Amino acid sequence: MRRGVGKLYHLAEGSNLASILQHGLMSTERLLDLACVAKPERDELLRVHRPDNIPLSDSVVIRDQRPMPPTALVRALDGGLKPSDWYALLNSFVFLWPDPERMERQQRACGDRPQVVLTFNADALFDRFAAEAFLSPINSGNARRKAARRGPATFLPYATWLREGWPTGRRARPPVEILLRCTVPAEAPYLIGVSKV
């Protein structure tokens, strides 16, 4: 995942495309702010499991979290975290796939709901947002089957990864997810492709 990685991918609900193109790619936390969702509903939406998509408006839907029900997630958490803590943490990030095959698996899991694939220039994103970028060695949104352990140290700052590699010392292992704690602009030079699937 050094320089020249090429492309990163995000799969979004088709109904969200207009909002993404207008406001950028946002975390769930920022989408709730955009939709002016007030407390206590906002806090609840950030900290509870979503078994289904939740529409915030005609053009904004937040995606379900079916692959990480609390009963499965609780068995995979470290560092004293509760499922509600993990949901809140994930809801603060935008997620990108460096591997198109993983993105395609997510697409298949969405069934026949219209989706869009947003393709981003990885180097342009890291050039501007390196301080907001984190890497994950696991699919952090899936806790089914033999779920990988996860906790506060799962998401490694991009700069740390470049300097030191993973804590295990395995530098060659590519990240599974790229996370950004900021809004990702849906415009050049960052966004380089949009396709409906």
N, C-alpha and C positions, 0 to 999 in steps of 0.2 A: 504494500500500500504506500509505496514511496511516490515520489513525483512521477507524473506521467501515467497515473492510474487510469485516466480516461474518463469513464462515465460512472455516474451514480443514478439510481432509479428510485422513484416513489410511485406507488400505486394508490390512486385516489378514487373515491366514488365519482362517477360521471357527473352527478348533480353539483359537485363542488368546484368544477373547473372554472366557471365564471368568477367565483369568489377568489380562487387561487390566483387567477390571472390579474385580478384587480388589487388584491391585498398581499399576495405572496403566500408561500406555503407556511402554515402556522401550526404550532402545537395545539393540543386540545385546550390547554390553559388559556392561550391567547385567543382561540376561537370563542371561548366563553366570554372573554372580555369584549371581543368584537360584537358579539350578539347581546351585550349588556345584560348577561345573566347575573342576577344579584345573589348575595348570601341570603339564606343558607343553602339555596339550591346549587349555587356554584361550587361550594365546598363539598357538597354531597356528590355531585357529578365527578369531581376530581378524585374522590377517594373510594368510590364504590365500583364494583365490577359491572361492566356493561355486557349483558348477554346478547343484546341486539343493538343495531345502529340507533342513534338518537338524533332526530332532526332538530336543529336549532332554528332553522328558517327554511324557506323554499329552496334556498341555494347553499345551505350549509348543513352537512350531516357529519356527526362524529362517529367513527367506526366502532363496531362491537369489539369486545375482548373475549370472545368465545374460547380461544385456546388457553386462557389462564383463569379458570374458575378459582375462587378462593380456597376451596378444599384441596385442590391440587397444588396451588401456589404456595400455601403455607408450609408444605413439606420441603420446599426448595429454597426458602429464605434464610439468609445468614444475617449476622450483625444485629439481632434483636428486632428486625423489621417485621411488621404485620402486613398482610395483603393490602390494606388500605394505604400504607406507606409506599408500597411498590407501585400501586396504581397512580398515586399522586406524583411520584418521581417520573414515571413514563409519560404522564400527561404534560410534563414540562418540556418535552423534547419533540423535535421533528425527526423522523426516521427515514433513512435512505439505505437502499440495498446496493452494495458494490457488486453483487453476483446476480446477473439477470435470471438465473435458474431459480433462485430463492424468490425473486419477485414473481416469477411465473407460477410457483407453487402457491403463493398468496393469492394470485389472481384466480387460480382454479378453486380455491377455498371460498371465493366470493360467489360461486355459482353463476347464475345468469344475470346478476345485477350489472348494469353498465359501469365500466371502469375506464379510467384514463391512466396511461403511463407517462409520467413526467421524467424526462432524461436531462440530467445536469452535467455540466463540465466540472469534474472533480477538482482539477487544479485551480480553476477560477474560484470555487467555493473555499478551498483551503487557503488560497492567497488572501482572501478577505476575512474569512471567519475562523481562522485557525484557533483563536482564543476561545471560541464558542463550540469547538468540535470535540467530540468524544468518540471512542471506538469501543465496540463490544465484541467479545469472543464468542457470544452465544446469541440465539434468537431470544431476546429478553421478553418478548410478548407471548411466548409459548411455554406452558408449564405442564403439558400433557406427556404421557408415556414416561420415559426416563429423563425427567427434567433436570437440566444442569443447575448446580448451585448458583445463587445470585445474591448480591447484597450491595452495600455502599461502594465497594471497590470494583464492581463489575465494569463500570464505565470508566475507561482510562482516557485522560486528556490526550488529545492528538500530539501535542508537543512532547509529552512524556513518552508516548509510544515511539515517536521518531527517535528520541534520544536513547531510550533504554529497552524498547521492546516490551513484550508482555512481562508481568511479574515472574512468570515461570522461566523467563529467559529465552523462550522460543520466539525468535524474531521472524522466522519464515512463515509462521501461521498467519494467513490473512484474516482481517476482521470480518465478522459476520454482518455487523450493522455499523453504520455511521450515524451518529446522533448530533444534532445541532440545537443548542439552547438559544435560538434566535429565529426570527422570521427569515425564510429563504426567499430571496427575490425571484419572482417568476418572469424574468426578463434576461436578455443578453447582458453580459457574456455567461451568465449562470445557467439559465434554462436554454437548452439546445434542441429540445424536441418534445412534442406532445402527440400522443397517438391514442385513439379510442380503441378499446378492446371489449 
